[in-house]
Amino acid sequence: MTGRVRLSGVRKVFRRASRLGRLHTLKGALFHRQLGRGPAAPDEFVAVDGVDLDVRAGGSVAVIGPNGSGKSTLLKLISGILQPSAGTVEVDGRVTALIELGAGFHPEITGRENVVINGMLLGLSREEIGCQMDEILDFAGIGDFIDQPVKTYSSGMHLRLGFAVAVAVQPDVLLIDEILAVGDAAFSRKCLDRLARMQRQGVTMVLVSHDLDLVRAFADRALYLRGGRVVAVGPSDAVVARYRNDVAGALVPGESPRPAVRVVEDGRRWGNGEVEILAVEVASGGAPRRVVPSGAECTVTVRYRVQRPVADFVFGIAWHAVDGTLVGGHNTALDGIRPLRLARDGEVRCVYASLQLAPADYLLDVAVHAEDGLAYDYWCQAASVRVTASAAYPGVWAPPHRWEAAGPEWLARGLGAAQE
């Protein structure tokens, strides 16, 4: 299927030149008069180690993790810039990589000439570039500088023109490495809007970013790397929460150690256990339910146990479709509830007066955490519920509605209160 990206057991090893190893080139040996030395011990750096990833056509995945975790290396492996030392990388369709924007620009020729050359390198014909030239120049917004040598450009102008050319290619797969901060705030918004439009057109996207809010908003799923290895992969909000939890739990110089994160179930549940979620229950009509009609009242109850009293706490719930797509999420902090103290066992209820979801199966992530992201207990897929309706409405939103008209003659079937 065009646009699919699949990685299986991918490993990338780089060889580094050691101090001993440099004497074993002819030049080094002659200068240091040590041609007769034995071979140097190999010095290897494993940048990516055993990564599996499957991105469906039209999907969007973000790769997150600390500096040096292998994110950019993984993107270069997908783009074909690097080849894996082991494992396989399969990419179907035309690929455009927003990795080093404008890296191929020649400083001595004009921006317009560079647009033609780079567009052809990216797979466009001269005729296609000519048809899109006005759109590219308008998007870059560098004015009359387009007919000046690129060596006269600021770094921001250089990157803006590179982005404008890259997104004009209309790829099947788009690889993005920390480039959404290009230019000023207005241009960044423009870039994000263009990427969102491409996403809606079915372009598969793999994004590397340290902007975790952007990751949650932009990507369906996320891959968390640390030391080249996969820590977690799944719905973006859950993986971002895991990463924030790890960062928040790290020891800061001058502070006492925070309780260690305990992983109850890898990829599905983690936290330091200061507050523990005991059970999550979905109810409707005053009783626990596994099936709830669309439009009905619904309550999600979270029962918890306090192992150690805390004054900083947030309760949250996220609804997902079974394919991992985030349907909606909310927490007590976003809803303006200020924590004072959590010292005794109890329960928290989130009440929905009308569950306006289309018929489908849904999974609920439930968490209690500190405001800085440190998880006391983060439980992915803690509960599930099937929403039913008398008609198979598409999408995920099924609000109460009715049809009004002047002119048509029809007979209403009367599908129920949720559709009146």
N, C-alpha and C positions, 0 to 999 in steps of 0.2 A: 504493500500500500504506500503510495507516494506521501512522503513526509514523515515516515516512521523512523525512529532512532532506537537502535538496540545495541547495548553493550553487554558482553558476557565474559566474566572473569578477567577484566581488563587490568593489566599491570604495566607500569612504565618505570623503567630504571634508567637513571642517568649515570654516566661514569664521570667522576671528578678527578682532575689531575692532582695527585698528591705532591708534596715537596720532593719526595724521592723519585716519583714518576717522571718529573720534568727533566731529570738528568739522563733519561733513556731515549730522548730524541738525539739525533746526530748533533744538532747545534748545541744542546745542553751538555752532551758528553764532551764535545770538543772544548767548550768554554771551561768546563769544570774538570777536564782530564780524567773522567771516570767512565770511559766507554766500557770497561770490563765488568762493571757492576751487574749483579743478577737482576732479574725482572722485579719490578715494583709490585708490592701487594695491591690487589685491586681495591679501589675506593669507589663504592657505589652509593647512590642516593635513590631510594624508592619513593617516587613522587605520588604514584597512584598504585594501590595494591588491592586487587581482587574486587573491582567494582562491577556490579550488575545493575543495569538500568534499562527500562523499556518505556519509551515515550510514544504514545499512540499518535497517529496522524492528527494534527490540529490541536494537540495537547500543549501544555506549557509547564515546564519544570524549572525550578530555581535550584541552583547549587550554592549552598551556604557553608560557612565554617571559618575558623580563624585564618589569619595570614599564614601562608606556607602549608595549607592543608591539601593542596593539589587541585583546587578549583579551576584555575586557568589552564593548567596542564590537561585536565579532563576536557575542557572546551577545545583545546588545540588538537586533542586526539579525535574528537568528533568531527572537527573541521577538516582533518587530513593533513594539517600542518605537521603534526607528529604522528609517528606510527607506534602502536603498542609493542612492548617487549613480549607480552603474552596476552592471550585472550583475543576476542574479536570485536570489531566495531563495524556495525552495519548502518548505513544511512541511505534512505531512498529519496531521490529527488535532488533538485538544485539547492545548494547550500550557500548562504551568505553569512559571513562571520564579521560581526561588529566588535573586533578585538583590538586592532591597532589602526584606528581610523586615519586614513590619509597617509599610511606608512609608505605607500608606493608613489606618492606625489613627487614630481621632479621640481626642485626649487627654482630652476631657471626659466620654466615656461609658465604660461598663464594658467589661472584656475580653470578657464573654459577648456583649454587644451588638455589639462589634467583630467577633467571630467570625461572627455572622450576616451582617453587612454585607459583610465581606470574602469569606466563602464564596459569597455571591450574586454578587459582582463577579467571582469566579473561575469562575462558571458553574454552581454548585450551586443547587438549589431550596431554599426554606425547609424543606420536608419532609426533603430529604436532609441538610441541616445538622442538623435536629433528631435524625435517626436517628444521626448521627455525633458529636453533641455530647459525649457521655460519653467516647468514644474520644479526641477532640481534647483535652479537658481533662485526661484521664489522661496523655496523651502529653506535653503541655506541662508538667505537674507544677508549677503555680504556686499550687495550693491555693486558699484563700479569697480570694486577690487577684483571682480571676476576676470577682468581683462588685464590684470597686473600679474607679474611673476609671483609665484607662491612664496618665494623667499621674503616677500614684503608683508606676509600675513602674520597676524597674531596667532598664538596657539589656539585660541578659541575659534577664530575664523577657519583655521586649518581643520579642526575637528568637525565644525559645522558642515563644511563642504564635503568632508569624508562621509559623514552620516547621511547627508542628502543623496549622495551617489549610491551608497550601499542599499538604502531602502527602496531605491528606484528599480532594483533588479527583479522584484516580485519573486522571491525564492519560495521553495517548499518548506525549507528548514532555515530558521534564523537563529544564530548564536550571538549572544549579547554578553559582553564582559565589561561591567562597570562603566558604561558610557552614557548613562542617563543624566549625568551631571554636566554634560557638555553645554558650554555657554552659560547664559544667564537663566534666571528662573522662567522667563517667558519662553525661551527656546526649549528648556527642559520639558515644560508642559506640552509644547508642540511635538517633541520627540515621543513623549509618552502617549499622546493621542494618536500619532501615526502608528505606533506599535500596537495599540489597542485595536485600531481599525484592521491591521494586518492579522491580528489574532482572530477577529470576528470573521475574516475571510478564509480562515482555516489554515493559516501558516503555523507550523509547529515551531515552538520557541524553547530554547534552553538558555536560561539567564543566570549569570553569576553576579551577585550583588551583596554588599554589606548593609544595604538599606532594607531592614527586615520588615518594615511596614509596607514597603513597595513589594516585597516578596509575597507577603500575605494577600495583598490586593491583586497582584498581577498573575501569580502562578497557581495552577490547580494543585500541583504537588511540589514537594521539595526533597532534596537530597542533602543530608548533613555529612560533611567529610571532616575528619580530623586525622592528621598524620597520614593522609592518603587512603584511609580506610573509611568505609561507610559506618556511621554511627546510627543514623536513622533515615528512613525514607517513608513517605506517606503524604497525607494531606498537609498542605503548606502551613496552616495555622498550628497544627500539632507539632510539626518538625521545628518550626520557629520557636514554639514554646519550649521544646526540649533544649534547643541551642541557647535560648535566653536563660533557661534554668542553669545550664552548665556554666555560662558566663557569670551569672549572679552568684553562683556557689563557689567560684574561684577565690582563692585567698588574695586579698588586697593588702599590700604592705602597710603595717601599722594597725590593722584590724585583726580581731580574733577570728580563728577559723570558723566558717559556717558549717552547719551539719552536712555531712557528705550525702551526695545523691545516691539513692538506692534504686536500682532498676528492678522492678517487680516482674515485668515482662518486657523483653527487649522490643522497642519500637511501639509498644502499646501503653505502658504504664511506668511512671517514674516519679521520684520525689524524695524528700529527706525524711518523711514520715512524722513530722511534728504534728500535722493534722492528717488523719487518714479517712478517706472516703470508704464507708462500710457498704453502702448500697445505693443504687439509683433506680427510681421507680417512676414509670409513666402511668398516669391515671386519667380517667375521664368518667364523668357521671358518678363520682365518689368512690370508684373502685379501680384497682390496677387493671390496665389494659395493654395488650400487645397489638391490638387493632383499634384505630380511632377514625371515625368519619371526618372527612374534610369539613371544616367549619365548626366542628364541635369544640366545647371547652376542654382544655387539657392542662394538666399540672405535672411538672417534673419535680420530684422530691429527691433531695440529696441528703442522705444520712451520714453523719461523720462522727469521728471520735478524736478528742484532743489528747495527744500524748504529752505536749508541752504547751502551756499558754502562750499565745502570740497576740500582739497588738496591731500587726500589719497583715491584713488578709483580704483576699478578693475571691469570690465564688463566681465561676463562669460556666456557660454551656455553649457548645457549638453543634449545629445540626449539619449533617453531611448526607448527600446521596450515596448510594452504595458504591459508585465509581470513584468516590473521594471528593467530588465537587462540593465546595462549601456552599451551603444553602443560607445560613445565617448564624450569627453568634452575638452574644451579649454577656456582660458581667456586671457585678455590683458597682465597680468603680466607674464604668461608663455611664451607669444609670444614676450616678450622684450619691451613692450610699457610702458614707465615711465610716471606716472601721474604728472601733474603740478597743475592744478586747474580745478574744475568743478563748475562753477558759474552761468551758464545760461541753460535754457531748450534746448533740442536738441534731436538728435538721433544718435545711433551707429549701424553700419551695419557690419555683418560678411558675407563675400562673399565666396561661394564655386564654384570654376570653374567647378567642376564635382561632383555631388552628387552620390558617388559610394556606394549606399546602395541597399541591396536586397529588393524585393517587400514586403512591410509590412506596418503597421501603426506605427508611431513613435510619441513620446511625447517629448517636449522640456521644460527643466527647464532653467530659465533665472534669472540672479542675478546681482546686483551691490553692492559691499561691500568694506570695508577697507581691507588692505593687511593682517591684523591680524585676519581676519575672521568676524569682526563685520558687520552684514548685514544692509545695508540701505534699501534694498528691495530684498528679495529672494522669487521667485515665481515659485513653482513647477507646472508642466503641464500648463505652460503659453500659449502654442500653440501646435497644432497637425498637422501632415501632413501624407498623404498616398503616399508611393512611389510605382510606378508601373513598370513592366517590361514585355517583351513578353514571358518570361519563368519564372517558379517558382523556382528561385535559392534558395538553402538552406542557412542558416546562415544569417549574416547581411552585409557582404562585397560582392559587385558585381562590380569588376573592369573591365574596358574595356579589352577584350582579344580576341585572335583568335587561331585557331588550325592549326598546321602545321604538315605534315607527309610525309614520303617517303614509299610507299608500299600500304597503304589502298586505296581502291576504294570506294568513297562515294559521295553523293550529298548533298551539303550544303543547308540548308533551308533559310539562310539569315535572321537572327533574328534582324538585325538593327545595327546601328552604335555603340551602347554600347557594342556589342559583337564581333565587327570585329577584 
